[in-house]
Amino acid sequence: MSQDLQNQATVAAEPIGDAVAGVRDRIVGACHRSGRSPMDVRLIAISKTMPPERIREAFQAGIIDFGENRVQEAADKRTVLADLPIIWHLVGTLQRNKAALAARLFDSIHSVDSVAVARKIDSAVEESRARLPVLIQLNLAGEETKGGVSESEAVPMVEELSQLKRIQVKGLMQVPPFFANAELSRPYFRKMAAIRRQILAAKIEGVVMDVLSMGMSHDFEVAIEEGATHIRVGRAIFGERGH
Ligand SMILES: *Cc1c(COP(=O)(O)O)cnc(C)c1O
């Protein structure tokens, strides 16, 4: 093989089908270690910055849940991929002026962290549709660069949102601080599971709380061991994002 071809081979991204199979194997491994069923963990491919063709490839590899962090970017991709029965998740911070569009575009919103945004979403969900599932984003380390509410705000927020008729609070989401060593994420995941139990103990009418959206490419196995029901995986499926 010429030097050029060898170089090309080393930079070429892994085929998406192989990457998805690798992630699924690791999900199964984490489930076995923690006595869980792989059926109870949903893999959401985070396709932000990826072109629609890559999403189509991942869909052909068996993924039906995709997550985006920008409303307009998702709107454009949805148009191109309208022939695929994809379930779209919004995982990025939602500005109030994008809430109505987001309510129409997404099947689930993981990043609700204010009552004002929740009200905007609620008023944009059409009557003819089922209630829109939403998750409350937690920010347990108090990081200013990230959205999310603190532990003490969680129960009051769920109480307020439970009054809204067109959305339904289904659970919690978080993006903990980045640690190269995934073990350091574990206390954050464990804390979120504990906050879920606090909310359930408050017995708020109409609140389900069966979703824990946590774990990304570098730490999803630890998240599964701590009870994640939805993991959000980008780089381990699509390769590194060029910024
Ligand atoms: C980008 C992103 C992910 C995926 O991160 P990877 O490191 O690519 O797996 C998950 N959740 C949120 C909220 C994101 O913004």
The ligand as a Gaussian input file, in Angstrom:
#p B3LYP/6-31G(d) Opt

LIG

0 1
 C      -23.007000      16.421000      22.249000
 C      -23.885000      15.919000      23.325000
 C      -23.914000      14.553000      23.652000
 C      -23.044000      13.507000      22.990000
 O      -21.703000      13.673000      23.352000
 P      -20.589000      12.667000      22.784000
 O      -19.418000      12.986000      23.628000
 O      -20.394000      13.007000      21.358000
 O      -21.103000      11.291000      22.973000
 C      -24.809000      14.145000      24.636000
 N      -25.605000      15.015000      25.272000
 C      -25.599000      16.337000      24.992000
 C      -26.521000      17.234000      25.729000
 C      -24.752000      16.811000      24.015000
 O      -24.747000      18.132000      23.762000

